[in-house]
Amino acid sequence: MLSQAGTLLHSVTERTFTDELATLPGKVRFDESLASRTTFGVGGRAACLFSPESPLALKRAIELAAACGVPWLALGAGSNLLVADEGFSGLVLSTERLRGVALNEASLRAFAGEPLPALVNLADLAGCQSLNFLAGIPGSFGGAIAMNAGIPGRAIGDVVEELAVFLPDGTFEVLSPKDCQFAYRSSAILERKLTIIWARLRLTDESYDREALLARRRASQPVSAKSAGCVFRNPPFLSAGRLIDAAGLKGVRVGMAKVSEQHANFIVNLGGASSAEIRSLIDIVRRKVYKSFRVWLELEIRVIEG
């Protein structure tokens, strides 16, 4: 199956790789749709997708890919990804089965595959409102940390105490917040291609109004539409959404991809959009905003090439 999706592996290496992968605890799928695994709902197929049932199985899969020269990427809930129509010709490692939470008065520790909304809800029900600033943000726990998700003035990296990762060769490390180099919607986790296993967050006496934040999101964002959240990062001291709106781009379409009329920094899939259509619309937005304001918008979403 790997060769059908365009990998350049020799057949003997491919056979060894897939045979070894099949022995690990977890589920292996070949020629798996990635459109159904991203909130954008677009993208081609993965040559191979593996959902490990334990950190050890994840580690072994990474080691196998490194040893066999198979390109790989980690996938959480797919809430900030734009996958190419050609798909991905290597191994996709899904964290969907890496679940588990430990909660006490001082901290919350969870595995990367836990859904972020469920963790926020769990903490809130336990009487801790300090994580409610994350209310309404979709995705997995690991993905939220890698992207340093949050709201203006507060991000998840601000409350990370430590996290465990696998390096690209499968080596295990425990990192401090300083090691992660958290910044606005970015971190060294992404830059170094680290795979989060688990993380511990600090719980505090701070309180955020969960319902008010959710209501604000529903009023200002197309939460029911197929999208990847904000497409562009906010430039320093500016709002990407306001720039796009001021450039007259709300409602602009390419095929079935459209700049949201509710929030201009969202591109929505109206149904059946292609990755190419979304990328074309991204280019149109960037060029028009630059022509109007001499500001080049940087992507907040990750683009996965085939």
C-alpha positions in Angstrom: 0.0 0.0 0.0 2.8 2.4 0.7 4.1 2.1 -2.9 0.6 2.8 -4.2 0.6 6.1 -2.4 3.9 7.2 -3.9 6.6 6.3 -1.4 10.0 5.7 -2.8 10.8 2.7 -0.5 12.1 -0.4 -2.0 9.6 -3.3 -1.8 11.6 -5.3 0.7 11.9 -2.4 3.0 8.2 -1.6 2.7 7.4 -5.2 3.4 9.6 -5.3 6.5 8.2 -2.0 7.8 4.5 -3.0 7.4 5.1 -6.5 8.8 6.8 -5.1 11.9 4.2 -2.4 12.3 1.4 -5.0 12.3 3.0 -6.7 15.3 2.6 -3.6 17.5 -0.4 -3.0 19.9 -2.8 -0.8 18.0 -4.7 -0.6 14.7 -3.1 -0.3 11.3 -5.0 1.0 8.3 -3.8 1.4 4.7 -5.0 3.9 2.2 -6.9 5.8 4.9 -8.8 9.0 4.2 -7.4 12.0 6.0 -10.3 14.2 5.1 -12.5 12.4 7.6 -9.8 13.0 10.3 -9.5 16.8 10.0 -12.0 19.5 10.9 -11.5 21.1 7.5 -12.9 17.9 5.9 -10.4 18.0 3.0 -7.3 16.2 1.9 -6.2 12.9 0.3 -5.4 9.6 1.8 -2.5 8.4 4.0 -0.5 5.4 2.7 -0.5 4.0 6.2 -2.2 5.1 9.5 -1.3 3.6 12.8 -3.2 4.2 16.1 -0.9 2.9 18.9 -2.5 1.7 22.1 0.4 2.6 24.3 3.4 5.0 24.4 5.7 2.1 23.9 3.9 1.1 20.7 4.2 4.8 19.5 7.9 4.8 20.3 8.5 1.6 18.3 6.5 2.9 15.4 8.7 6.1 15.3 11.8 4.0 15.5 10.6 1.7 12.7 9.8 4.7 10.5 13.2 6.3 11.2 15.1 3.0 10.5 13.2 2.4 7.2 13.3 6.0 6.0 9.6 6.3 6.0 8.3 9.9 6.3 5.8 10.2 9.2 3.7 12.7 11.0 1.7 12.8 14.2 -2.0 13.5 14.1 -4.3 14.5 16.9 -7.8 15.6 16.2 -6.8 17.4 13.0 -8.2 20.8 14.0 -5.5 23.0 12.6 -4.4 21.0 9.5 -4.8 21.4 5.8 -3.8 18.2 4.1 -2.9 18.2 0.4 -5.3 16.5 -2.1 -2.6 14.1 -2.9 -2.6 12.8 0.7 0.5 11.7 2.6 2.7 9.1 1.2 4.2 7.9 4.5 3.0 6.9 8.0 0.5 8.9 10.0 0.6 8.2 13.7 -2.8 8.9 15.3 -2.8 9.7 19.0 -6.6 8.9 19.2 -6.0 5.8 21.5 -3.5 7.5 23.8 -5.9 8.4 26.5 -5.9 8.8 30.3 -6.3 11.7 32.8 -5.1 12.2 36.4 -6.5 15.2 38.2 -5.8 16.6 41.7 -6.1 20.0 43.4 -2.8 21.3 42.0 -2.5 19.8 38.5 -4.0 17.9 35.6 -1.9 15.3 33.8 -3.3 13.8 30.6 -2.1 11.8 27.5 -1.9 13.6 24.2 -4.9 11.9 22.6 -7.4 13.3 25.1 -9.9 15.7 23.6 -9.2 19.2 24.9 -12.9 20.1 25.4 -13.3 17.1 27.6 -10.4 18.0 29.8 -11.7 21.6 30.2 -15.1 20.2 31.1 -13.6 17.7 33.6 -11.6 20.4 35.4 -14.6 22.7 35.5 -16.9 20.0 37.0 -14.2 19.3 39.6 -14.4 22.9 40.7 -11.4 24.3 38.9 -12.1 27.2 36.5 -8.5 28.1 35.7 -8.5 26.1 32.4 -11.8 27.6 31.2 -9.9 30.0 29.0 -9.5 27.0 26.7 -13.3 26.5 26.4 -14.6 26.0 22.9 -11.1 25.3 21.4 -11.3 22.1 19.5 -8.6 19.5 19.0 -6.6 17.1 21.1 -4.6 17.9 24.2 -1.3 17.3 22.5 -2.2 19.4 19.5 -3.3 22.3 21.6 0.1 22.3 23.5 2.1 22.0 20.3 0.2 25.0 18.8 0.1 26.8 22.2 -3.6 27.3 21.9 -5.4 30.0 23.9 -7.0 33.4 23.9 -5.6 36.9 23.9 -3.5 37.3 27.1 -3.5 33.6 28.0 -2.2 30.4 26.3 -1.9 26.8 27.4 1.9 27.1 27.4 1.5 29.5 30.4 0.3 26.6 32.6 2.4 23.7 31.3 4.6 22.3 34.1 6.3 19.5 32.2 5.6 17.2 29.2 7.0 14.0 27.9 7.9 13.6 24.2 9.5 11.3 21.7 12.2 12.8 19.5 12.2 12.1 15.8 14.3 9.0 16.4 12.1 7.7 19.2 14.2 8.9 22.1 12.2 9.7 25.2 12.6 13.1 26.9 10.8 15.1 29.6 10.8 18.8 28.9 10.3 21.9 30.9 8.2 24.9 29.7 11.5 26.7 28.9 12.6 23.8 26.7 9.3 24.2 24.7 9.9 27.8 23.8 6.3 28.7 23.8 5.3 31.7 21.7 2.2 33.0 20.0 0.6 30.0 18.4 3.9 28.1 18.1 6.5 26.2 20.0 9.7 24.3 19.7 7.6 21.1 19.7 6.5 21.8 16.2 9.9 23.1 15.0 11.8 20.1 16.3 9.1 17.6 15.2 8.5 16.2 18.7 5.6 13.9 19.5 3.9 14.6 22.8 3.1 11.6 24.9 1.6 13.3 28.0 1.7 16.7 29.7 1.0 18.2 33.1 -0.8 21.5 33.6 -0.7 23.7 36.7 -4.1 24.4 38.2 -4.5 27.8 39.9 -7.1 29.9 41.7 -7.8 31.9 38.5 -11.3 31.8 37.2 -12.6 32.2 33.6 -16.3 32.3 32.8 -16.7 29.2 30.6 -20.2 29.9 29.4 -19.4 33.5 28.6 -16.4 32.4 26.5 -18.4 29.8 24.7 -21.2 32.2 24.0 -18.7 34.7 22.6 -17.3 32.1 20.3 -20.7 31.1 19.0 -21.5 34.7 18.3 -18.3 35.6 16.5 -17.0 32.4 14.9 -18.5 29.8 12.5 -18.3 27.1 15.1 -20.7 24.7 13.2 -18.9 25.0 9.9 -16.1 22.8 8.6 -12.9 24.9 9.2 -9.5 24.7 10.8 -10.1 27.7 13.0 -8.1 30.9 12.4 -6.1 30.5 9.2 -3.6 33.3 9.8 -1.7 34.5 12.8 -2.4 38.0 14.0 0.4 40.3 13.0 2.0 42.3 15.8 -0.6 44.8 17.2 -3.1 44.0 14.4 -6.0 41.6 13.8 -5.7 39.3 10.8 -9.5 39.0 10.7 -10.0 42.8 10.6 -7.4 43.2 7.9 -9.1 40.6 5.7 -12.5 42.2 6.4 -11.2 45.7 5.6 -9.8 44.4 2.3 -13.3 43.4 1.3 -12.7 39.7 1.3 -15.6 38.4 3.5 -17.7 35.9 1.5 -15.1 35.5 -1.3 -15.2 32.0 -2.7 -13.0 29.6 -4.7 -15.1 26.6 -5.6 -16.6 25.3 -2.4 -14.1 27.2 -0.1 -15.2 30.5 1.3 -14.0 33.3 3.6 -16.5 33.2 6.4 -18.8 36.2 6.6 -19.0 35.7 10.4 -15.2 35.9 11.0 -12.9 36.8 8.2 -10.0 34.8 9.5 -11.9 31.6 9.0 -12.1 29.8 5.7 -15.0 27.3 5.6 -15.6 24.2 3.5 -19.1 24.6 2.2 -19.1 20.9 1.3 -16.8 19.1 -1.2 -14.1 21.7 -1.2 -10.6 20.6 -2.2 -7.4 21.4 -0.5 -6.3 23.2 -3.7 -9.3 25.5 -3.6 -8.6 26.4 0.0 -4.9 27.1 -0.8 -5.9 29.2 -3.8 -8.2 31.2 -1.5 -5.4 31.6 1.0 -3.2 33.0 -1.7 -5.9 35.5 -2.8 -6.4 36.7 0.8 -2.7 37.1 1.3 -2.1 39.0 -1.9 -5.1 41.3 -1.4 -4.2 42.1 2.2 -0.6 42.8 1.2 -1.7 45.0 -1.7 -4.1 47.0 0.6 -2.0 47.2 3.8 1.5 46.0 3.0 1.1 43.3 5.6 2.0 39.7 4.7 -0.2 37.2 6.7 1.6 34.2 8.1 -0.3 30.9 8.4 -1.5 29.7 11.8 -2.7 26.4 10.3 -0.2 23.6 9.3 -0.1 22.6 5.7 0.7 18.9 5.1 2.2 18.2 1.7 1.8 14.9 -0.1 
